[in-house]
Amino acid sequence: MEYGPRRPLFVNPGYEGLTDFEVKTFSLLLKNLQKKHSGVYTAEKNEEGKPKKIVAIYNLIVMDHAASPNLTVVSNWSSSDSCNVTLRCTGPHESLNSSCYSTLNSTFCSQEEGGRFLSITFNLTTVSCNHSNVLSWSQTTTDLTVVCCFYTVSVISDGLAPPTEDSSCVLRAVRLSAVLVVMVTVIIAVNIRQKLRANTQKSE
């Protein structure tokens, strides 16, 4: 754009509706910008009879709001009372791995170094992948009670309803419970049969 005491304000057609210029203070406000408007902007002073003079240079970067990251399970292993899970936090331009060790009473996660816009946080049963920039922040979470099978086994053994999510842990826990029921039933049946046989032998 150009402005002078003896000339009207001229705005480049590509910036129509995107500028507010204050003629008294020579301040320029750019608004509703898109990523295509990123670039180097130069302010020049032009006095009659003198060469143009650069008074300011601005490097403008137009950024998107932080996109929601992806949090995926790379590997997991569960025992009867603990769980080891490797998670991958992925943003638009980088990814970050984290290894988590969880029990019913505590959870600890360690993450790779080098993530500029990504970070991983955790509490007892939740791991979160965070993506941020200077404009905003977004988060994706994973519930360890679904990923770690020992949570599901513990819940079922306590007589509570298992998680409703479609999880292989739920299927494994249900299968384990079914196996335990069958084993108990067989043991009871064998004991009853042995007692009946012993009673029969005594009566003979």
For each residue, the residues with C-beta under 8 A, 3 or more apart:
1: 9 10 11 12 15 19 21 28
2: 7 9 10
3: 7 8 9 10 21 23 26
4: 7 46
5:
6:
7: 2 3 4 10
8: 3
9: 1 2 3 21 23
10: 1 2 3 7
11: 1 15 16 19 21
12: 1 15 16
13: 16
14:
15: 1 11 12 18 19 30
16: 11 12 13
17: 32
18: 15 30 31 32 33 37
19: 1 11 15 28 29 30 31
20: 28 29 31
21: 1 3 9 11 26 27 28 29
22: 25 26 27 28 29
23: 3 9 26
24:
25: 22
26: 3 21 22 23
27: 21 22
28: 1 19 20 21 22
29: 19 20 21 22
30: 15 18 19 33 37 60
31: 18 19 20
32: 17 18
33: 18 30 37 60 62
34: 37 62
35: 38 62 63 64
36: 62
37: 18 30 33 34 60 62
38: 35 60 61 62
39: 59 60
40: 57 58 59 60
41: 57 58 59 60
42: 54 56 57 58
43: 54 55 56 57 58
44: 52 53 54 55
45: 52 53 54 55
46: 4 50 52 53
47: 50 53
48:
49:
50: 46 47 53
51:
52: 44 45 46
53: 44 45 46 47 50
54: 42 43 44 45 57
55: 43 44 45
56: 42 43
57: 40 41 42 43 54
58: 40 41 42 43
59: 39 40 41
60: 30 33 37 38 39 40 41
61: 38
62: 33 34 35 36 37 38
63: 35 133 134 135
64: 35 67 135
65: 133 135 136 138
66: 117 131 132 133 135 136 137 138
67: 64 91 92 131 138
68: 131 138 139 140
69: 89 90 91 118 129 130 131 138 139 140
70: 88 89 90 129 140
71: 87 88 89 90 127 128 129 140 141 142
72: 87 88 90
73: 76 85 86 87 142 147
74: 86 87 88 97
75: 85 86
76: 73 83 84 85 86 147 148
77: 83 84 85
78: 82 83 84 148 149 150 169
79: 82 83 150
80: 150 153
81: 103 104 150
82: 78 79 101 102 103 150
83: 76 77 78 79 100 101 102 103 144 147 148 149 150 151
84: 76 77 78 99 100 101
85: 73 75 76 77 99 100 102 127 144 147 148
86: 73 74 75 76 97 98 99 100
87: 71 72 73 74 97 98 99 100 109 120 127 129 142
88: 70 71 72 74 95 96 97 98
89: 69 70 71 95 96 97 98 111 115 118 119 120 129 130 140
90: 69 70 71 72 94 95 96 129
91: 67 69 94 95 117 118 131
92: 67 131
93: 117
94: 90 91 114 115 116 117 118
95: 88 89 90 91 118
96: 88 89 90 111 112 114 115 118 119 120 129
97: 74 86 87 88 89 111 112
98: 86 87 88 89 109 110 111 112 120 127
99: 84 85 86 87 109 110 111
100: 83 84 85 86 87 107 108 109 110 122 127 144
101: 82 83 84 107 108 109
102: 82 83 85 106 107 108 124 125 144 148
103: 81 82 83 106 107
104: 81 150 151 154
105: 124
106: 102 103 124
107: 100 101 102 103 122 123 124 125 127 144
108: 100 101 102 122
109: 87 98 99 100 101 120 122 127
110: 98 99 100
111: 89 96 97 98 99 115 119 120
112: 96 97 98 115
113:
114: 94 96
115: 89 94 96 111 112 118 119
116: 94
117: 66 91 93 94 131 132 133
118: 69 89 91 94 95 96 115 129 130 131
119: 89 96 111 115 129 130 132
120: 87 89 96 98 109 111 127 128 129 130
121: 127 128 130
122: 100 107 108 109 126 127 128
123: 107 126
124: 102 105 106 107
125: 102 107 143 144 145 151
126: 122 123 141 142 143 144
127: 71 85 87 98 100 107 109 120 121 122 141 142 144
128: 71 120 121 122 139 140 141 142
129: 69 70 71 87 89 90 96 118 119 120 139 140 141 142
130: 69 89 118 119 120 121 137 138 139
131: 66 67 68 69 91 92 117 118 137 138 139
132: 66 117 119 136 137 138
133: 63 65 66 117 136
134: 63
135: 63 64 65 66
136: 65 66 132 133
137: 66 130 131 132
138: 65 66 67 68 69 130 131 132
139: 68 69 128 129 130 131
140: 68 69 70 71 89 128 129
141: 71 126 127 128 129
142: 71 73 87 126 127 128 129 146 147
143: 125 126 146 147 163 165
144: 83 85 100 102 107 125 126 127 147 148 151
145: 125 148 151 152 155 163
146: 142 143 151 152 163 165 167 169
147: 73 76 83 85 142 143 144 167 169
148: 76 78 83 85 102 144 145 151 152 169
149: 78 83 152 153 168 169 172 173
150: 78 79 80 81 82 83 104 153 154
151: 83 104 125 144 145 146 148 154 155 163 169
152: 145 146 148 149 155 156 162 163 167 169 170 172 173
153: 80 149 150 156 157 172 173 176
154: 104 150 151 157 158
155: 145 151 152 158 160 161 162 163 173
156: 152 153 159 160 162 173 174 177
157: 153 154 177
158: 154 155
159: 156
160: 155 156
161: 155 164
162: 152 155 156 170 173 174
163: 143 145 146 151 152 155 167 170
164: 161
165: 143 146 170
166: 170
167: 146 147 152 163 170 171
168: 149 171 172
169: 78 146 147 148 149 151 152 172 173
170: 152 162 163 165 166 167 173 174
171: 167 168 174 175
172: 149 152 153 168 169 175 176
173: 149 152 153 155 156 162 169 170 176 177
174: 156 162 170 171 177 178
175: 171 172 178 179
176: 153 172 173 179 180
177: 156 157 173 174 180 181
178: 174 175 181 182
179: 175 176 182 183
180: 176 177 183 184
181: 177 178 184 185
182: 178 179 185 186
183: 179 180 186 187
184: 180 181 187 188
185: 181 182 188 189
186: 182 183 189 190
187: 183 184 190 191
188: 184 185 191 192
189: 185 186 192 193
190: 186 187 193 194
191: 187 188 194 195
192: 188 189 195 196
193: 189 190 196 197
194: 190 191 197 198
195: 191 192 198 199
196: 192 193 199 200
197: 193 194 200 201
198: 194 195 201 202
199: 195 196 202 203
200: 196 197 203 204
201: 197 198 204
202: 198 199
203: 199 200
204: 200 201
